[in-house]
Amino acid sequence: MKSYSEDPVAELQELTAALEDWLRFQRRLGWPGTPAEPEAPASEQVNEATGVLTLKEIRAELGDCKRCKLSRTRKNIVFGDGSARAALMFIGEGPGEEEDLQGLPFVGAAGQLLNNLLSKLGLRREEVYIANVVKCRPPGNREPEADESEKCLPFLRKQIEAIQPRVIVTLGRVATQGLLSTPAPLTRLRGQWQKYGKIRVMPTFHPSYLLRFPKERHKTWDDMQQVMEYLAAYEEN
């Protein structure tokens, strides 16, 4: 028989580990005197049947990303923001100056316009999920270069897989072409339903474009009416 009489520290460590295992078992059973183990938030759960990563795990995998040159000039990684169970997801191009400072997507002037649009549609920002093709600010707010997008897109695709939205709205040419892997111009795709796997995609203008050309805002409003009608019909079924 194994004895720890000559090593009381080892014996104490083994007893402590055994007690912790026993308590964890009791918590799972919810036995009296041992509070049930709290369920992890939806955003932190893993679908064990499919092995899909949670947003928290995807963010951990991204880490302090140095996969492309955008990491040299960024202040913050802008991962995404919103509900992990969102039926509606917005995807933009990349963070701007304010987003880079705050570490959140769409918080500058374009973000305010997006918030106003959501409000008019009867939605709260907390109900949707917002992300970008690239998660670090391109210097001078230039468009992301191909190699930069290629490094970030796998993480965006994992976010989509984790959230499983019913509709994705791509904001602008870069987001639309990047997600759909198409060279087709936004003018041809905007306002027309596309597909990303089984998920419906509605391409529309980026809010920054609408700030420069406010007369085009009605087109994005029309696009979003299609989105809301589809979501309403989905809920009814």
Stockholm file with secondary structure:
# STOCKHOLM 1.0

chainA/1-237         MKSYSEDPVAELQELTAALEDWLRFQRRLGWPGTPAEPEAPASEQVNEATGVLTLKEIRAELGDCKRCKLSRTRKNIVFGDGSARAALMFIGEGPGEEEDLQGLPFVGAAGQLLNNLLSKLGLRREEVYIANVVKCRPPGNREPEADESEKCLPFLRKQIEAIQPRVIVTLGRVATQGLLSTPAPLTRLRGQWQKYGKIRVMPTFHPSYLLRFPKERHKTWDDMQQVMEYLAAYEEN
#=GR chainA/1-237 SS CCCCTTCHHHHHHHHHHHHHHHHHHHHHHTCTTSCCCCCCCGGGCCBTTTTBCCHHHHHHHHCSCCSSGGGGTCSSCCCCEECTTCSEEEEESCCCHHHHHHTCSSCSHHHHHHHHHHHHTTCCGGGSEEEESSSSCCGGGCCCCHHHHHHHHHHHHHHHHHHCCSEEEEESHHHHHHHHTCCCCHHHHTTSCEEETTEEEEEECCHHHHHHCGGGHHHHHHHHHHHHHHHHHHHHC
#=GC SS_cons         CCCCTTCHHHHHHHHHHHHHHHHHHHHHHTCTTSCCCCCCCGGGCCBTTTTBCCHHHHHHHHCSCCSSGGGGTCSSCCCCEECTTCSEEEEESCCCHHHHHHTCSSCSHHHHHHHHHHHHTTCCGGGSEEEESSSSCCGGGCCCCHHHHHHHHHHHHHHHHHHCCSEEEEESHHHHHHHHTCCCCHHHHTTSCEEETTEEEEEECCHHHHHHCGGGHHHHHHHHHHHHHHHHHHHHC
//
